[in-house]
Amino acid sequence: MSGHFAKLAYTPAVRAMQRRYNGYEAAAGGNESAELGRRERQFIAARNSFYLATINQDGWPHVQHRGGAAGFLKVLDGGRLAFADYAGNRQFVSVGNLQDNPRAALILVDYPNRRRLKILGTVDVLDAADDPALLAAVSNPGDPPAERIMVIHVAAFDWNCSQHITPRYTDSELAERGLTLTESHPSQGAQHETV
């Protein structure tokens, strides 16, 4: 646990529960930098999905899955990420929540290797037409036109425990291993599900 994440996530109530239930309590201080290093940048660039959590004006959380081609979440620099936001179900829950409270949490998971990165930050929601250079940086050839660009200003990140991550594989990851979904052993079906 790095100091910058513990400082934001470990409130007095969290620390009280850690003491009560003999949980892990990060020491004060430590690494206070939220700068994404080489390990984090490579991990983010290889992901084809993540989960985005926002909070509405009444304090209710909302979690949404975002997916695309590997690397659709772009690392702009050591403290900023961005992705193109396309037309979806037209509910705009995350976009609306971010107008009231720009704080968000992301969870990125590498299922086959059982690795997980948590990111806390604030999000700017920009109209795609307002910044053509940024739009070009976050778009991939063949993508539909983006409506918005989400820019995440990283406040903290932490690598999470792999203990309860069930390995799952996409079709392409199975193919890299010389397997197909139908060739997997029936008792391991849950471990080879396509996500």
PyMOL commands that place a pseudoatom at each C-alpha (Angstrom):
pseudoatom trace, name=CA, resn=MET, resi=1, chain=A, elem=C, hetatm=0, pos=[0.000, 0.000, 0.000]
pseudoatom trace, name=CA, resn=SER, resi=2, chain=A, elem=C, hetatm=0, pos=[1.486, 3.304, -1.028]
pseudoatom trace, name=CA, resn=GLY, resi=3, chain=A, elem=C, hetatm=0, pos=[1.112, 6.386, 1.126]
pseudoatom trace, name=CA, resn=HIS, resi=4, chain=A, elem=C, hetatm=0, pos=[-0.777, 8.465, -1.429]
pseudoatom trace, name=CA, resn=PHE, resi=5, chain=A, elem=C, hetatm=0, pos=[-3.592, 5.882, -1.699]
pseudoatom trace, name=CA, resn=ALA, resi=6, chain=A, elem=C, hetatm=0, pos=[-3.804, 5.249, 2.058]
pseudoatom trace, name=CA, resn=LYS, resi=7, chain=A, elem=C, hetatm=0, pos=[-4.012, 8.983, 2.707]
pseudoatom trace, name=CA, resn=LEU, resi=8, chain=A, elem=C, hetatm=0, pos=[-7.181, 9.250, 0.591]
pseudoatom trace, name=CA, resn=ALA, resi=9, chain=A, elem=C, hetatm=0, pos=[-8.818, 5.859, 1.164]
pseudoatom trace, name=CA, resn=TYR, resi=10, chain=A, elem=C, hetatm=0, pos=[-8.055, 5.230, 4.831]
pseudoatom trace, name=CA, resn=THR, resi=11, chain=A, elem=C, hetatm=0, pos=[-10.384, 7.623, 6.612]
pseudoatom trace, name=CA, resn=PRO, resi=12, chain=A, elem=C, hetatm=0, pos=[-10.649, 7.555, 10.425]
pseudoatom trace, name=CA, resn=ALA, resi=13, chain=A, elem=C, hetatm=0, pos=[-13.640, 5.176, 10.151]
pseudoatom trace, name=CA, resn=VAL, resi=14, chain=A, elem=C, hetatm=0, pos=[-11.673, 2.827, 7.863]
pseudoatom trace, name=CA, resn=ARG, resi=15, chain=A, elem=C, hetatm=0, pos=[-8.677, 2.852, 10.200]
pseudoatom trace, name=CA, resn=ALA, resi=16, chain=A, elem=C, hetatm=0, pos=[-10.968, 2.133, 13.181]
pseudoatom trace, name=CA, resn=MET, resi=17, chain=A, elem=C, hetatm=0, pos=[-12.334, -0.954, 11.387]
pseudoatom trace, name=CA, resn=GLN, resi=18, chain=A, elem=C, hetatm=0, pos=[-8.811, -2.065, 10.468]
pseudoatom trace, name=CA, resn=ARG, resi=19, chain=A, elem=C, hetatm=0, pos=[-7.858, -1.948, 14.144]
pseudoatom trace, name=CA, resn=ARG, resi=20, chain=A, elem=C, hetatm=0, pos=[-11.089, -3.638, 15.256]
pseudoatom trace, name=CA, resn=TYR, resi=21, chain=A, elem=C, hetatm=0, pos=[-10.807, -6.544, 12.811]
pseudoatom trace, name=CA, resn=ASN, resi=22, chain=A, elem=C, hetatm=0, pos=[-6.999, -6.848, 12.753]
pseudoatom trace, name=CA, resn=GLY, resi=23, chain=A, elem=C, hetatm=0, pos=[-6.869, -5.538, 9.224]
pseudoatom trace, name=CA, resn=TYR, resi=24, chain=A, elem=C, hetatm=0, pos=[-4.004, -4.082, 7.270]
pseudoatom trace, name=CA, resn=GLU, resi=25, chain=A, elem=C, hetatm=0, pos=[-3.246, -0.509, 8.291]
pseudoatom trace, name=CA, resn=ALA, resi=26, chain=A, elem=C, hetatm=0, pos=[-0.736, 1.362, 6.166]
pseudoatom trace, name=CA, resn=ALA, resi=27, chain=A, elem=C, hetatm=0, pos=[1.849, 3.341, 8.044]
pseudoatom trace, name=CA, resn=ALA, resi=28, chain=A, elem=C, hetatm=0, pos=[1.660, 7.104, 7.848]
pseudoatom trace, name=CA, resn=GLY, resi=29, chain=A, elem=C, hetatm=0, pos=[3.867, 8.708, 5.253]
pseudoatom trace, name=CA, resn=GLY, resi=30, chain=A, elem=C, hetatm=0, pos=[5.500, 6.472, 2.682]
pseudoatom trace, name=CA, resn=ASN, resi=31, chain=A, elem=C, hetatm=0, pos=[5.396, 7.145, -1.024]
pseudoatom trace, name=CA, resn=GLU, resi=32, chain=A, elem=C, hetatm=0, pos=[3.226, 10.244, -1.455]
pseudoatom trace, name=CA, resn=SER, resi=33, chain=A, elem=C, hetatm=0, pos=[3.600, 10.383, -5.242]
pseudoatom trace, name=CA, resn=ALA, resi=34, chain=A, elem=C, hetatm=0, pos=[0.650, 9.659, -7.503]
pseudoatom trace, name=CA, resn=GLU, resi=35, chain=A, elem=C, hetatm=0, pos=[2.887, 9.604, -10.575]
pseudoatom trace, name=CA, resn=LEU, resi=36, chain=A, elem=C, hetatm=0, pos=[2.185, 6.567, -12.750]
pseudoatom trace, name=CA, resn=GLY, resi=37, chain=A, elem=C, hetatm=0, pos=[5.359, 4.584, -13.236]
pseudoatom trace, name=CA, resn=ARG, resi=38, chain=A, elem=C, hetatm=0, pos=[6.456, 2.290, -16.028]
pseudoatom trace, name=CA, resn=ARG, resi=39, chain=A, elem=C, hetatm=0, pos=[4.700, -0.719, -14.478]
pseudoatom trace, name=CA, resn=GLU, resi=40, chain=A, elem=C, hetatm=0, pos=[1.363, 1.116, -14.223]
pseudoatom trace, name=CA, resn=ARG, resi=41, chain=A, elem=C, hetatm=0, pos=[1.631, 2.598, -17.720]
pseudoatom trace, name=CA, resn=GLN, resi=42, chain=A, elem=C, hetatm=0, pos=[2.302, -0.795, -19.304]
pseudoatom trace, name=CA, resn=PHE, resi=43, chain=A, elem=C, hetatm=0, pos=[-0.525, -2.408, -17.356]
pseudoatom trace, name=CA, resn=ILE, resi=44, chain=A, elem=C, hetatm=0, pos=[-3.025, 0.293, -18.375]
pseudoatom trace, name=CA, resn=ALA, resi=45, chain=A, elem=C, hetatm=0, pos=[-1.941, 0.137, -22.031]
pseudoatom trace, name=CA, resn=ALA, resi=46, chain=A, elem=C, hetatm=0, pos=[-2.645, -3.608, -22.137]
pseudoatom trace, name=CA, resn=ARG, resi=47, chain=A, elem=C, hetatm=0, pos=[-6.182, -3.461, -20.703]
pseudoatom trace, name=CA, resn=ASN, resi=48, chain=A, elem=C, hetatm=0, pos=[-9.299, -3.785, -22.835]
pseudoatom trace, name=CA, resn=SER, resi=49, chain=A, elem=C, hetatm=0, pos=[-11.733, -2.851, -20.072]
pseudoatom trace, name=CA, resn=PHE, resi=50, chain=A, elem=C, hetatm=0, pos=[-12.092, -1.230, -16.684]
pseudoatom trace, name=CA, resn=TYR, resi=51, chain=A, elem=C, hetatm=0, pos=[-14.787, -0.409, -14.132]
pseudoatom trace, name=CA, resn=LEU, resi=52, chain=A, elem=C, hetatm=0, pos=[-15.633, 3.240, -13.431]
pseudoatom trace, name=CA, resn=ALA, resi=53, chain=A, elem=C, hetatm=0, pos=[-17.308, 4.235, -10.155]
pseudoatom trace, name=CA, resn=THR, resi=54, chain=A, elem=C, hetatm=0, pos=[-18.924, 7.633, -9.634]
pseudoatom trace, name=CA, resn=ILE, resi=55, chain=A, elem=C, hetatm=0, pos=[-21.170, 9.103, -6.924]
pseudoatom trace, name=CA, resn=ASN, resi=56, chain=A, elem=C, hetatm=0, pos=[-24.423, 10.996, -7.491]
pseudoatom trace, name=CA, resn=GLN, resi=57, chain=A, elem=C, hetatm=0, pos=[-25.547, 14.154, -5.705]
pseudoatom trace, name=CA, resn=ASP, resi=58, chain=A, elem=C, hetatm=0, pos=[-27.400, 12.062, -3.091]
pseudoatom trace, name=CA, resn=GLY, resi=59, chain=A, elem=C, hetatm=0, pos=[-24.293, 10.026, -2.254]
pseudoatom trace, name=CA, resn=TRP, resi=60, chain=A, elem=C, hetatm=0, pos=[-25.292, 6.854, -4.123]
pseudoatom trace, name=CA, resn=PRO, resi=61, chain=A, elem=C, hetatm=0, pos=[-22.495, 5.055, -6.004]
pseudoatom trace, name=CA, resn=HIS, resi=62, chain=A, elem=C, hetatm=0, pos=[-22.765, 3.918, -9.597]
pseudoatom trace, name=CA, resn=VAL, resi=63, chain=A, elem=C, hetatm=0, pos=[-20.364, 1.459, -11.257]
pseudoatom trace, name=CA, resn=GLN, resi=64, chain=A, elem=C, hetatm=0, pos=[-20.092, 1.082, -14.996]
pseudoatom trace, name=CA, resn=HIS, resi=65, chain=A, elem=C, hetatm=0, pos=[-18.009, -1.188, -17.204]
pseudoatom trace, name=CA, resn=ARG, resi=66, chain=A, elem=C, hetatm=0, pos=[-16.027, 0.480, -19.999]
pseudoatom trace, name=CA, resn=GLY, resi=67, chain=A, elem=C, hetatm=0, pos=[-14.454, -1.570, -22.766]
pseudoatom trace, name=CA, resn=GLY, resi=68, chain=A, elem=C, hetatm=0, pos=[-12.675, -1.254, -26.074]
pseudoatom trace, name=CA, resn=ALA, resi=69, chain=A, elem=C, hetatm=0, pos=[-9.567, -2.327, -27.902]
pseudoatom trace, name=CA, resn=ALA, resi=70, chain=A, elem=C, hetatm=0, pos=[-6.544, -2.958, -25.684]
pseudoatom trace, name=CA, resn=GLY, resi=71, chain=A, elem=C, hetatm=0, pos=[-5.077, 0.413, -24.777]
pseudoatom trace, name=CA, resn=PHE, resi=72, chain=A, elem=C, hetatm=0, pos=[-8.265, 2.440, -25.297]
pseudoatom trace, name=CA, resn=LEU, resi=73, chain=A, elem=C, hetatm=0, pos=[-7.598, 4.025, -21.906]
pseudoatom trace, name=CA, resn=LYS, resi=74, chain=A, elem=C, hetatm=0, pos=[-4.650, 6.225, -22.829]
pseudoatom trace, name=CA, resn=VAL, resi=75, chain=A, elem=C, hetatm=0, pos=[-1.873, 7.391, -20.518]
pseudoatom trace, name=CA, resn=LEU, resi=76, chain=A, elem=C, hetatm=0, pos=[-1.400, 11.061, -21.420]
pseudoatom trace, name=CA, resn=ASP, resi=77, chain=A, elem=C, hetatm=0, pos=[1.388, 11.572, -18.892]
pseudoatom trace, name=CA, resn=GLY, resi=78, chain=A, elem=C, hetatm=0, pos=[2.360, 10.414, -15.406]
pseudoatom trace, name=CA, resn=GLY, resi=79, chain=A, elem=C, hetatm=0, pos=[-0.693, 12.006, -13.825]
pseudoatom trace, name=CA, resn=ARG, resi=80, chain=A, elem=C, hetatm=0, pos=[-3.418, 11.900, -16.479]
pseudoatom trace, name=CA, resn=LEU, resi=81, chain=A, elem=C, hetatm=0, pos=[-5.402, 9.242, -18.318]
pseudoatom trace, name=CA, resn=ALA, resi=82, chain=A, elem=C, hetatm=0, pos=[-8.061, 9.749, -20.973]
pseudoatom trace, name=CA, resn=PHE, resi=83, chain=A, elem=C, hetatm=0, pos=[-10.499, 7.833, -23.124]
pseudoatom trace, name=CA, resn=ALA, resi=84, chain=A, elem=C, hetatm=0, pos=[-12.974, 8.607, -25.868]
pseudoatom trace, name=CA, resn=ASP, resi=85, chain=A, elem=C, hetatm=0, pos=[-16.585, 8.327, -24.726]
pseudoatom trace, name=CA, resn=TYR, resi=86, chain=A, elem=C, hetatm=0, pos=[-18.992, 7.041, -27.371]
pseudoatom trace, name=CA, resn=ALA, resi=87, chain=A, elem=C, hetatm=0, pos=[-22.765, 6.931, -27.682]
pseudoatom trace, name=CA, resn=GLY, resi=88, chain=A, elem=C, hetatm=0, pos=[-24.155, 4.234, -25.421]
pseudoatom trace, name=CA, resn=ASN, resi=89, chain=A, elem=C, hetatm=0, pos=[-27.474, 3.592, -23.759]
pseudoatom trace, name=CA, resn=ARG, resi=90, chain=A, elem=C, hetatm=0, pos=[-28.177, 7.358, -23.568]
pseudoatom trace, name=CA, resn=GLN, resi=91, chain=A, elem=C, hetatm=0, pos=[-28.671, 7.292, -19.787]
pseudoatom trace, name=CA, resn=PHE, resi=92, chain=A, elem=C, hetatm=0, pos=[-25.613, 9.490, -18.980]
pseudoatom trace, name=CA, resn=VAL, resi=93, chain=A, elem=C, hetatm=0, pos=[-25.440, 8.340, -15.348]
pseudoatom trace, name=CA, resn=SER, resi=94, chain=A, elem=C, hetatm=0, pos=[-21.639, 8.563, -15.046]
pseudoatom trace, name=CA, resn=VAL, resi=95, chain=A, elem=C, hetatm=0, pos=[-21.469, 11.803, -17.043]
pseudoatom trace, name=CA, resn=GLY, resi=96, chain=A, elem=C, hetatm=0, pos=[-24.216, 13.355, -14.915]
pseudoatom trace, name=CA, resn=ASN, resi=97, chain=A, elem=C, hetatm=0, pos=[-22.657, 12.193, -11.660]
pseudoatom trace, name=CA, resn=LEU, resi=98, chain=A, elem=C, hetatm=0, pos=[-19.323, 13.715, -12.651]
pseudoatom trace, name=CA, resn=GLN, resi=99, chain=A, elem=C, hetatm=0, pos=[-20.998, 17.114, -13.068]
pseudoatom trace, name=CA, resn=ASP, resi=100, chain=A, elem=C, hetatm=0, pos=[-21.961, 17.071, -9.382]
pseudoatom trace, name=CA, resn=ASN, resi=101, chain=A, elem=C, hetatm=0, pos=[-18.883, 15.302, -8.044]
pseudoatom trace, name=CA, resn=PRO, resi=102, chain=A, elem=C, hetatm=0, pos=[-15.795, 14.873, -10.261]
pseudoatom trace, name=CA, resn=ARG, resi=103, chain=A, elem=C, hetatm=0, pos=[-14.297, 12.184, -8.013]
pseudoatom trace, name=CA, resn=ALA, resi=104, chain=A, elem=C, hetatm=0, pos=[-14.128, 8.691, -9.454]
pseudoatom trace, name=CA, resn=ALA, resi=105, chain=A, elem=C, hetatm=0, pos=[-12.528, 5.312, -8.913]
pseudoatom trace, name=CA, resn=LEU, resi=106, chain=A, elem=C, hetatm=0, pos=[-11.287, 2.926, -11.595]
pseudoatom trace, name=CA, resn=ILE, resi=107, chain=A, elem=C, hetatm=0, pos=[-10.504, -0.755, -11.249]
pseudoatom trace, name=CA, resn=LEU, resi=108, chain=A, elem=C, hetatm=0, pos=[-8.458, -2.392, -14.003]
pseudoatom trace, name=CA, resn=VAL, resi=109, chain=A, elem=C, hetatm=0, pos=[-8.089, -6.175, -13.921]
pseudoatom trace, name=CA, resn=ASP, resi=110, chain=A, elem=C, hetatm=0, pos=[-5.749, -8.553, -15.715]
pseudoatom trace, name=CA, resn=TYR, resi=111, chain=A, elem=C, hetatm=0, pos=[-7.755, -11.737, -15.174]
pseudoatom trace, name=CA, resn=PRO, resi=112, chain=A, elem=C, hetatm=0, pos=[-5.354, -14.323, -16.654]
pseudoatom trace, name=CA, resn=ASN, resi=113, chain=A, elem=C, hetatm=0, pos=[-2.450, -13.054, -14.522]
pseudoatom trace, name=CA, resn=ARG, resi=114, chain=A, elem=C, hetatm=0, pos=[-4.622, -12.181, -11.494]
pseudoatom trace, name=CA, resn=ARG, resi=115, chain=A, elem=C, hetatm=0, pos=[-3.485, -8.558, -11.194]
pseudoatom trace, name=CA, resn=ARG, resi=116, chain=A, elem=C, hetatm=0, pos=[-5.616, -5.539, -10.284]
pseudoatom trace, name=CA, resn=LEU, resi=117, chain=A, elem=C, hetatm=0, pos=[-4.876, -1.814, -10.243]
pseudoatom trace, name=CA, resn=LYS, resi=118, chain=A, elem=C, hetatm=0, pos=[-7.094, 0.660, -8.383]
pseudoatom trace, name=CA, resn=ILE, resi=119, chain=A, elem=C, hetatm=0, pos=[-7.013, 4.345, -9.347]
pseudoatom trace, name=CA, resn=LEU, resi=120, chain=A, elem=C, hetatm=0, pos=[-8.603, 7.319, -7.591]
pseudoatom trace, name=CA, resn=GLY, resi=121, chain=A, elem=C, hetatm=0, pos=[-8.924, 10.624, -9.397]
pseudoatom trace, name=CA, resn=THR, resi=122, chain=A, elem=C, hetatm=0, pos=[-11.035, 13.467, -10.628]
pseudoatom trace, name=CA, resn=VAL, resi=123, chain=A, elem=C, hetatm=0, pos=[-12.565, 13.469, -14.092]
pseudoatom trace, name=CA, resn=ASP, resi=124, chain=A, elem=C, hetatm=0, pos=[-13.039, 16.290, -16.585]
pseudoatom trace, name=CA, resn=VAL, resi=125, chain=A, elem=C, hetatm=0, pos=[-15.763, 15.587, -19.149]
pseudoatom trace, name=CA, resn=LEU, resi=126, chain=A, elem=C, hetatm=0, pos=[-14.986, 17.426, -22.387]
pseudoatom trace, name=CA, resn=ASP, resi=127, chain=A, elem=C, hetatm=0, pos=[-16.987, 17.714, -25.594]
pseudoatom trace, name=CA, resn=ALA, resi=128, chain=A, elem=C, hetatm=0, pos=[-15.000, 15.802, -28.215]
pseudoatom trace, name=CA, resn=ALA, resi=129, chain=A, elem=C, hetatm=0, pos=[-15.322, 18.586, -30.788]
pseudoatom trace, name=CA, resn=ASP, resi=130, chain=A, elem=C, hetatm=0, pos=[-13.692, 21.108, -28.434]
pseudoatom trace, name=CA, resn=ASP, resi=131, chain=A, elem=C, hetatm=0, pos=[-10.200, 19.547, -28.523]
pseudoatom trace, name=CA, resn=PRO, resi=132, chain=A, elem=C, hetatm=0, pos=[-9.329, 17.925, -31.891]
pseudoatom trace, name=CA, resn=ALA, resi=133, chain=A, elem=C, hetatm=0, pos=[-5.742, 17.170, -30.842]
pseudoatom trace, name=CA, resn=LEU, resi=134, chain=A, elem=C, hetatm=0, pos=[-6.815, 15.356, -27.695]
pseudoatom trace, name=CA, resn=LEU, resi=135, chain=A, elem=C, hetatm=0, pos=[-9.561, 13.576, -29.617]
pseudoatom trace, name=CA, resn=ALA, resi=136, chain=A, elem=C, hetatm=0, pos=[-6.962, 12.299, -32.102]
pseudoatom trace, name=CA, resn=ALA, resi=137, chain=A, elem=C, hetatm=0, pos=[-4.773, 11.125, -29.194]
pseudoatom trace, name=CA, resn=VAL, resi=138, chain=A, elem=C, hetatm=0, pos=[-7.545, 9.049, -27.604]
pseudoatom trace, name=CA, resn=SER, resi=139, chain=A, elem=C, hetatm=0, pos=[-9.206, 7.694, -30.762]
pseudoatom trace, name=CA, resn=ASN, resi=140, chain=A, elem=C, hetatm=0, pos=[-8.323, 4.529, -32.646]
pseudoatom trace, name=CA, resn=PRO, resi=141, chain=A, elem=C, hetatm=0, pos=[-8.739, 3.944, -36.388]
pseudoatom trace, name=CA, resn=GLY, resi=142, chain=A, elem=C, hetatm=0, pos=[-12.166, 2.543, -37.164]
pseudoatom trace, name=CA, resn=ASP, resi=143, chain=A, elem=C, hetatm=0, pos=[-13.766, 3.830, -33.958]
pseudoatom trace, name=CA, resn=PRO, resi=144, chain=A, elem=C, hetatm=0, pos=[-17.170, 5.499, -34.231]
pseudoatom trace, name=CA, resn=PRO, resi=145, chain=A, elem=C, hetatm=0, pos=[-17.225, 9.269, -33.647]
pseudoatom trace, name=CA, resn=ALA, resi=146, chain=A, elem=C, hetatm=0, pos=[-16.662, 10.107, -29.987]
pseudoatom trace, name=CA, resn=GLU, resi=147, chain=A, elem=C, hetatm=0, pos=[-19.128, 12.364, -28.200]
pseudoatom trace, name=CA, resn=ARG, resi=148, chain=A, elem=C, hetatm=0, pos=[-16.939, 13.200, -25.214]
pseudoatom trace, name=CA, resn=ILE, resi=149, chain=A, elem=C, hetatm=0, pos=[-13.445, 12.774, -23.864]
pseudoatom trace, name=CA, resn=MET, resi=150, chain=A, elem=C, hetatm=0, pos=[-12.992, 11.760, -20.237]
pseudoatom trace, name=CA, resn=VAL, resi=151, chain=A, elem=C, hetatm=0, pos=[-9.733, 13.008, -18.711]
pseudoatom trace, name=CA, resn=ILE, resi=152, chain=A, elem=C, hetatm=0, pos=[-8.801, 11.418, -15.382]
pseudoatom trace, name=CA, resn=HIS, resi=153, chain=A, elem=C, hetatm=0, pos=[-6.422, 13.342, -13.125]
pseudoatom trace, name=CA, resn=VAL, resi=154, chain=A, elem=C, hetatm=0, pos=[-4.811, 10.621, -11.009]
pseudoatom trace, name=CA, resn=ALA, resi=155, chain=A, elem=C, hetatm=0, pos=[-4.883, 11.388, -7.289]
pseudoatom trace, name=CA, resn=ALA, resi=156, chain=A, elem=C, hetatm=0, pos=[-3.757, 7.957, -6.085]
pseudoatom trace, name=CA, resn=PHE, resi=157, chain=A, elem=C, hetatm=0, pos=[-3.335, 4.368, -7.203]
pseudoatom trace, name=CA, resn=ASP, resi=158, chain=A, elem=C, hetatm=0, pos=[-2.662, 1.026, -5.596]
pseudoatom trace, name=CA, resn=TRP, resi=159, chain=A, elem=C, hetatm=0, pos=[-2.012, -2.537, -6.683]
pseudoatom trace, name=CA, resn=ASN, resi=160, chain=A, elem=C, hetatm=0, pos=[-4.621, -4.777, -5.105]
pseudoatom trace, name=CA, resn=CYS, resi=161, chain=A, elem=C, hetatm=0, pos=[-4.390, -8.292, -3.709]
pseudoatom trace, name=CA, resn=SER, resi=162, chain=A, elem=C, hetatm=0, pos=[-4.770, -11.074, -6.288]
pseudoatom trace, name=CA, resn=GLN, resi=163, chain=A, elem=C, hetatm=0, pos=[-6.173, -13.605, -3.833]
pseudoatom trace, name=CA, resn=HIS, resi=164, chain=A, elem=C, hetatm=0, pos=[-9.781, -13.654, -5.079]
pseudoatom trace, name=CA, resn=ILE, resi=165, chain=A, elem=C, hetatm=0, pos=[-9.323, -12.899, -8.788]
pseudoatom trace, name=CA, resn=THR, resi=166, chain=A, elem=C, hetatm=0, pos=[-10.635, -15.834, -10.812]
pseudoatom trace, name=CA, resn=PRO, resi=167, chain=A, elem=C, hetatm=0, pos=[-8.628, -16.259, -14.021]
pseudoatom trace, name=CA, resn=ARG, resi=168, chain=A, elem=C, hetatm=0, pos=[-10.763, -15.527, -17.091]
pseudoatom trace, name=CA, resn=TYR, resi=169, chain=A, elem=C, hetatm=0, pos=[-9.704, -15.431, -20.704]
pseudoatom trace, name=CA, resn=THR, resi=170, chain=A, elem=C, hetatm=0, pos=[-10.919, -13.645, -23.806]
pseudoatom trace, name=CA, resn=ASP, resi=171, chain=A, elem=C, hetatm=0, pos=[-11.169, -15.535, -27.076]
pseudoatom trace, name=CA, resn=SER, resi=172, chain=A, elem=C, hetatm=0, pos=[-7.878, -14.020, -28.230]
pseudoatom trace, name=CA, resn=GLU, resi=173, chain=A, elem=C, hetatm=0, pos=[-6.121, -14.972, -24.963]
pseudoatom trace, name=CA, resn=LEU, resi=174, chain=A, elem=C, hetatm=0, pos=[-7.344, -18.545, -25.352]
pseudoatom trace, name=CA, resn=ALA, resi=175, chain=A, elem=C, hetatm=0, pos=[-6.153, -18.571, -28.957]
pseudoatom trace, name=CA, resn=GLU, resi=176, chain=A, elem=C, hetatm=0, pos=[-2.684, -17.409, -27.796]
pseudoatom trace, name=CA, resn=ARG, resi=177, chain=A, elem=C, hetatm=0, pos=[-2.614, -20.506, -25.598]
pseudoatom trace, name=CA, resn=GLY, resi=178, chain=A, elem=C, hetatm=0, pos=[-3.724, -22.729, -28.480]
pseudoatom trace, name=CA, resn=LEU, resi=179, chain=A, elem=C, hetatm=0, pos=[-7.216, -23.264, -27.005]
pseudoatom trace, name=CA, resn=THR, resi=180, chain=A, elem=C, hetatm=0, pos=[-10.786, -22.403, -27.840]
pseudoatom trace, name=CA, resn=LEU, resi=181, chain=A, elem=C, hetatm=0, pos=[-13.679, -22.038, -25.455]
pseudoatom trace, name=CA, resn=THR, resi=182, chain=A, elem=C, hetatm=0, pos=[-15.113, -25.416, -26.472]
pseudoatom trace, name=CA, resn=GLU, resi=183, chain=A, elem=C, hetatm=0, pos=[-11.758, -27.145, -25.870]
pseudoatom trace, name=CA, resn=SER, resi=184, chain=A, elem=C, hetatm=0, pos=[-11.619, -26.058, -22.214]
pseudoatom trace, name=CA, resn=HIS, resi=185, chain=A, elem=C, hetatm=0, pos=[-12.279, -28.686, -19.624]
pseudoatom trace, name=CA, resn=PRO, resi=186, chain=A, elem=C, hetatm=0, pos=[-15.968, -28.554, -18.523]
pseudoatom trace, name=CA, resn=SER, resi=187, chain=A, elem=C, hetatm=0, pos=[-15.065, -28.248, -14.851]
pseudoatom trace, name=CA, resn=GLN, resi=188, chain=A, elem=C, hetatm=0, pos=[-12.976, -25.182, -15.660]
pseudoatom trace, name=CA, resn=GLY, resi=189, chain=A, elem=C, hetatm=0, pos=[-15.650, -23.405, -17.708]
pseudoatom trace, name=CA, resn=ALA, resi=190, chain=A, elem=C, hetatm=0, pos=[-15.957, -20.549, -15.247]
pseudoatom trace, name=CA, resn=GLN, resi=191, chain=A, elem=C, hetatm=0, pos=[-12.217, -19.988, -15.436]
pseudoatom trace, name=CA, resn=HIS, resi=192, chain=A, elem=C, hetatm=0, pos=[-12.265, -19.772, -19.211]
pseudoatom trace, name=CA, resn=GLU, resi=193, chain=A, elem=C, hetatm=0, pos=[-15.278, -17.585, -19.689]
pseudoatom trace, name=CA, resn=THR, resi=194, chain=A, elem=C, hetatm=0, pos=[-15.052, -14.888, -22.298]
pseudoatom trace, name=CA, resn=VAL, resi=195, chain=A, elem=C, hetatm=0, pos=[-15.347, -11.387, -20.898]
for i in range(1, 195): cmd.bond("trace and resi %d" % i, "trace and resi %d" % (i + 1))
show_as sticks, trace
zoom trace
